[in-house]
């Protein structure tokens, strides 16, 4: 039986690898494909959700994070001959029936490689599949990611950034995910906090925006706002990029 899910525009679309029709944007004819989740990934998600249900008489504890994110919806958008790949939180499982392997090994058309890539899973290695860059993206595409941080852990890592900028010099992040803010509190306050919660951290409200505007089929304009920055500003042997925020960078898409 075919599964249905609700598209980003509120229209009903059928399962993975389905096509939907966004509104016409100015002079561009647009279309979109949902690339995930696969039927196998949907089944795996349901099994993982079932494990979270508390058993009768059991203590209601913490809700554990489910990894990998089998339900993540990766989307490919197209405006005339210009394509965008939105990687969402989709991870690589190594299973040909799910994750990025299911997409790159499927019968999906490889024409119209995407010139813009929202990098999957915050740039993590678990969201990386080399064939995505080889088969589904143009050479040196515009790549954008959002950082993630929880406690002392954060994404992308230094090795993640190095991997991405070796694939394209046009790589950007909406904010810096390596901020650590230490707050000194009274010992009594710290003791009360420790007895009430598992951990506590300062929420860094700073964020930024990477705005990409299509000027022509082969030309896009990138603008950085707030905390957004180019990943290639970091010291690395792979590529160079703009050194300041809030600048326009014209690149061939």
C-alpha positions as CSV (number, residue, x, y, z in Angstrom):
1,X,0.0,0.0,0.0
2,X,1.4,3.4,-1.0
3,X,2.1,5.8,1.9
4,X,1.1,9.5,1.6
5,X,2.6,12.5,3.3
6,X,2.0,16.2,3.3
7,X,4.2,18.3,1.1
8,X,5.9,21.6,2.1
9,X,3.3,23.5,0.2
10,X,0.4,21.7,1.9
11,X,-0.3,19.5,-1.1
12,X,-0.6,15.7,-0.8
13,X,2.3,13.9,-2.5
14,X,2.8,10.1,-2.8
15,X,5.7,8.6,-0.8
16,X,9.3,9.1,-1.7
17,X,10.6,10.2,-5.1
18,X,7.3,12.0,-5.8
19,X,6.8,15.1,-7.9
20,X,4.9,18.2,-6.8
21,X,4.3,21.5,-8.5
22,X,5.1,24.7,-6.5
23,X,3.6,28.0,-7.7
24,X,5.2,29.8,-10.6
25,X,7.8,32.2,-9.3
26,X,8.0,35.2,-11.6
27,X,9.4,34.0,-15.0
28,X,10.6,30.7,-13.7
29,X,8.7,27.4,-14.2
30,X,9.2,25.4,-11.0
31,X,8.8,21.8,-9.9
32,X,10.0,19.6,-7.0
33,X,10.7,16.1,-6.1
34,X,10.7,14.5,-2.6
35,X,13.6,12.1,-2.5
36,X,13.1,10.6,0.9
37,X,12.0,8.8,3.1
38,X,12.0,5.5,1.3
39,X,9.4,2.8,2.2
40,X,12.1,1.0,4.1
41,X,13.0,4.1,6.1
42,X,9.3,4.8,6.9
43,X,9.0,1.2,8.3
44,X,12.2,1.7,10.3
45,X,10.9,5.0,11.8
46,X,7.7,3.4,13.0
47,X,9.7,0.6,14.7
48,X,11.9,3.2,16.5
49,X,8.9,5.3,17.5
50,X,7.3,2.1,19.0
51,X,10.3,1.6,21.2
52,X,9.7,5.0,22.8
53,X,6.3,4.0,24.1
54,X,6.4,3.4,27.9
55,X,5.6,0.0,29.2
56,X,2.9,-0.4,31.9
57,X,4.3,0.2,35.3
58,X,7.6,1.6,34.0
59,X,9.1,4.9,35.1
60,X,8.6,7.8,32.7
61,X,12.1,8.8,31.9
62,X,13.9,10.8,29.3
63,X,12.9,10.5,25.7
64,X,16.0,9.3,23.8
65,X,17.1,10.8,20.5
66,X,16.5,8.5,17.5
67,X,19.4,8.1,15.1
68,X,19.6,8.0,12.2
69,X,16.6,10.3,11.3
70,X,14.8,7.8,9.0
71,X,11.8,10.2,8.5
72,X,13.8,13.2,7.2
73,X,12.5,14.5,3.9
74,X,15.1,15.5,1.3
75,X,13.8,17.6,-1.6
76,X,15.0,18.7,-5.0
77,X,13.6,21.9,-6.4
78,X,13.9,23.1,-10.0
79,X,13.4,26.5,-11.6
80,X,13.7,26.1,-15.3
81,X,17.1,24.4,-15.7
82,X,18.4,25.5,-12.3
83,X,18.2,22.9,-9.5
84,X,18.4,23.1,-5.7
85,X,19.0,20.1,-3.4
86,X,17.7,20.4,0.2
87,X,19.5,17.7,2.2
88,X,17.4,18.2,5.4
89,X,18.7,15.9,8.2
90,X,19.0,12.8,6.0
91,X,21.9,10.5,7.0
92,X,23.8,7.8,5.3
93,X,23.0,4.3,6.7
94,X,25.1,2.2,4.3
95,X,21.8,0.4,3.4
96,X,20.8,0.6,-0.3
97,X,17.2,0.7,0.8
98,X,17.4,3.9,3.0
99,X,19.3,7.1,3.5
100,X,21.4,8.7,0.7
101,X,22.3,5.3,-0.7
102,X,18.7,4.7,-1.6
103,X,18.6,8.0,-3.5
104,X,21.9,7.8,-5.4
105,X,21.2,4.1,-6.3
106,X,17.6,4.7,-7.4
107,X,16.3,5.3,-10.9
108,X,15.9,9.0,-10.3
109,X,17.1,11.1,-13.3
110,X,20.6,12.6,-12.9
111,X,20.0,15.4,-15.4
112,X,19.8,19.0,-14.0
113,X,22.4,18.6,-11.3
114,X,21.8,21.0,-8.4
115,X,23.9,24.2,-8.2
116,X,22.8,24.9,-4.6
117,X,23.0,22.4,-1.8
118,X,21.6,22.7,1.7
119,X,24.2,20.4,3.3
120,X,22.6,17.5,5.1
121,X,22.6,17.0,8.9
122,X,24.6,20.1,9.8
123,X,27.5,19.1,7.6
124,X,28.1,15.9,9.7
125,X,30.0,13.0,8.2
126,X,26.9,10.8,8.9
127,X,25.0,13.0,6.4
128,X,27.7,12.7,3.7
129,X,27.7,10.5,0.6
130,X,30.4,11.0,-2.0
131,X,28.0,10.2,-4.9
132,X,25.7,13.0,-3.9
133,X,28.5,15.4,-4.8
134,X,29.5,13.4,-7.9
135,X,26.2,12.6,-9.4
136,X,23.6,15.1,-8.0
137,X,25.5,18.4,-7.7
138,X,27.3,20.6,-10.2
139,X,31.1,21.1,-9.8
140,X,31.8,23.4,-6.8
141,X,28.1,24.2,-6.0
142,X,26.9,26.7,-3.5
143,X,26.7,24.8,-0.2
144,X,24.9,26.1,2.9
145,X,24.6,24.5,6.3
146,X,23.2,25.3,9.8
147,X,25.3,24.5,12.8
148,X,24.2,22.4,15.8
149,X,25.4,22.3,19.4
150,X,24.3,20.4,22.5
151,X,26.5,20.5,25.6
152,X,30.1,20.0,24.5
153,X,29.1,18.4,21.2
154,X,28.7,20.4,18.0
155,X,28.4,20.2,14.3
156,X,30.1,20.7,11.9
157,X,33.4,19.5,13.4
158,X,36.7,20.8,12.1
159,X,37.1,17.7,9.9
160,X,33.6,18.2,8.5
161,X,34.4,21.8,7.5
162,X,37.6,20.6,5.9
163,X,35.8,17.9,3.9
164,X,33.1,20.4,2.6
165,X,35.5,23.1,1.6
166,X,37.6,20.6,-0.3
167,X,34.5,19.8,-2.3
168,X,33.5,23.5,-3.0
169,X,35.0,26.9,-2.1
170,X,31.5,28.3,-2.0
171,X,30.5,26.9,1.4
172,X,28.6,29.0,4.0
173,X,27.1,28.6,7.5
174,X,24.3,30.5,9.0
175,X,26.2,30.9,12.3
176,X,29.2,29.8,14.2
177,X,28.5,26.6,16.2
178,X,31.6,26.6,18.3
179,X,30.6,29.2,20.9
180,X,31.1,28.2,24.5
181,X,29.8,30.6,27.2
182,X,30.8,29.9,30.8
183,X,28.8,31.4,33.6
184,X,29.9,31.4,37.3
185,X,27.2,30.7,39.8
186,X,26.9,30.4,43.5
187,X,27.6,26.9,44.7
188,X,24.1,26.7,46.3
189,X,22.5,27.6,42.9
190,X,24.7,25.1,41.1
191,X,23.6,22.4,43.6
192,X,19.9,23.2,43.0
193,X,20.4,23.1,39.3
194,X,22.2,19.7,39.4
195,X,19.4,18.2,41.5
196,X,16.7,19.4,39.0
197,X,18.1,18.9,35.6
198,X,20.6,16.6,33.8
199,X,22.5,19.4,32.2
200,X,22.2,23.1,31.5
201,X,23.6,25.4,28.9
202,X,23.4,28.9,27.7
203,X,21.3,29.3,24.6
204,X,23.1,31.3,22.0
205,X,20.4,33.3,20.3
206,X,22.8,34.8,17.7
207,X,22.1,33.6,14.2
208,X,22.5,34.7,10.6
209,X,21.1,34.3,7.2
210,X,22.5,33.2,3.9
211,X,20.5,34.6,1.0
212,X,21.0,33.3,-2.5
213,X,19.3,35.1,-5.4
214,X,19.2,33.7,-8.9
215,X,20.2,36.4,-11.4
216,X,20.4,34.1,-14.4
217,X,20.5,30.4,-15.1
218,X,24.3,30.4,-14.6
219,X,24.7,33.2,-12.1
220,X,23.7,33.5,-8.5
221,X,24.3,36.2,-5.9
222,X,25.1,35.2,-2.3
223,X,24.6,37.7,0.6
224,X,25.6,37.0,4.3
225,X,23.8,38.6,7.2
226,X,24.3,38.5,11.0
227,X,26.5,35.7,12.1
228,X,26.6,33.9,8.7
229,X,30.0,33.4,7.3
230,X,32.0,31.6,4.6
231,X,33.5,28.4,5.8
232,X,36.6,28.9,3.6
233,X,37.6,31.9,5.8
234,X,39.1,29.3,8.2
235,X,42.7,28.3,7.6
236,X,42.7,25.5,5.1
237,X,44.7,24.4,2.1
238,X,41.4,23.9,0.2
239,X,40.1,27.0,-1.4
240,X,39.6,30.6,-0.4
241,X,36.5,32.8,0.1
242,X,35.2,36.2,1.1
243,X,36.8,37.5,4.4
244,X,34.0,39.7,5.6
245,X,30.3,39.2,6.4
246,X,27.5,41.2,4.8
247,X,29.2,41.1,1.4
248,X,28.0,40.0,-2.0
249,X,29.9,37.3,-3.7
250,X,29.1,36.6,-7.4
251,X,29.8,33.0,-8.4
252,X,29.0,30.8,-11.3
253,X,26.4,28.3,-10.3
